[in-house]
Amino acid sequence: MARINLLPWRDAERRRRQSNFLIALGAAVVMVLLVAVGVHLQVESMIAAQQSRNSLLKQEIVKLNRRIKKIDQLQQTKADLLARMKVIQQLQESRPEVVHLFDELVASMPDGVFLTGITQQGSRVAVEGRAQSNAGVSALMRNINASAWLSDAQLLVIENKDQTGTGFSHFRLSFKQQGHNSAETLPGELAGAPAVG
């Protein structure tokens, strides 16, 4: 029987297997590295895209905040204009009331009574004056209460002739000015009908 030495063949086979194993191992490592790099690049691109979106959102938020400030400024301007318009409207409405106030005061003054001062706060009017007698002050208060434009006369202070040394009683009283709709108090041609030229 012939003897065959298989040792060199086994060594060659072992080396070939080791070489194939190392090649497969290297290929696996390369594949793992490639996959890891791909995943890393994908994550980086997703982060970059999200950061870009965040930056865009921040820019839009800044723009919206500017618009909101402009809207707030416009609303404040609108409120200021409405307040001014209200004041102008109140002044326009109160213009005839001043005329009526002085007309009614003149009409309410009895003989022997004259005024030295007048002040107004809101609808409340305070007057100071001189009178030859206390009866004249009482008559003035009655006339004020009977007026269509004045009411609620209240005597605040009165000093008799003997106390003043001027021969007149000094008095101070207040009353309320009543507002009326101008259309109700003006004549027809002034309230709505065209004036006859």
Residue pairs with C-beta under 8 A, 6 or more apart in sequence:
93 179
93 182
94 179
96 182
96 185
97 149
97 177
97 179
97 180
100 149
100 180
100 185
101 125
101 149
101 150
101 177
103 149
104 144
104 147
104 148
104 149
104 150
105 115
105 118
105 127
105 150
107 143
107 147
108 140
108 143
108 144
108 147
108 150
109 115
109 140
109 143
110 136
110 139
110 140
110 143
111 136
112 131
112 132
112 133
112 136
113 129
113 130
113 131
113 132
113 136
113 137
113 139
113 140
114 129
114 130
114 131
115 127
115 128
115 129
116 128
116 129
116 130
117 127
117 128
117 129
118 125
118 126
118 127
118 128
119 125
119 126
119 127
120 126
120 177
123 176
123 177
123 178
123 179
124 174
124 175
124 176
124 177
125 150
125 174
125 175
125 176
125 177
126 156
126 172
126 173
126 174
127 172
127 173
127 174
127 175
128 170
128 171
128 172
129 170
129 171
129 172
130 166
130 168
130 169
130 170
130 171
131 137
131 140
131 168
131 169
131 171
132 167
132 168
132 169
133 169
134 158
134 160
134 169
137 155
137 158
137 169
137 171
137 173
140 153
140 173
141 153
141 155
141 173
142 153
144 150
144 151
144 153
144 175
145 151
145 152
145 153
148 178
148 180
148 185
149 177
149 178
149 180
150 175
150 176
150 177
150 178
151 175
151 176
151 178
152 175
152 176
153 173
153 174
153 175
154 173
154 174
154 175
155 171
155 172
155 173
156 172
156 173
156 174
157 170
157 171
157 172
158 169
158 170
158 171
158 172
159 169
159 170
159 171
160 169
161 167
161 168
161 169
164 170
182 191
183 191
183 192
184 191
189 195
189 196
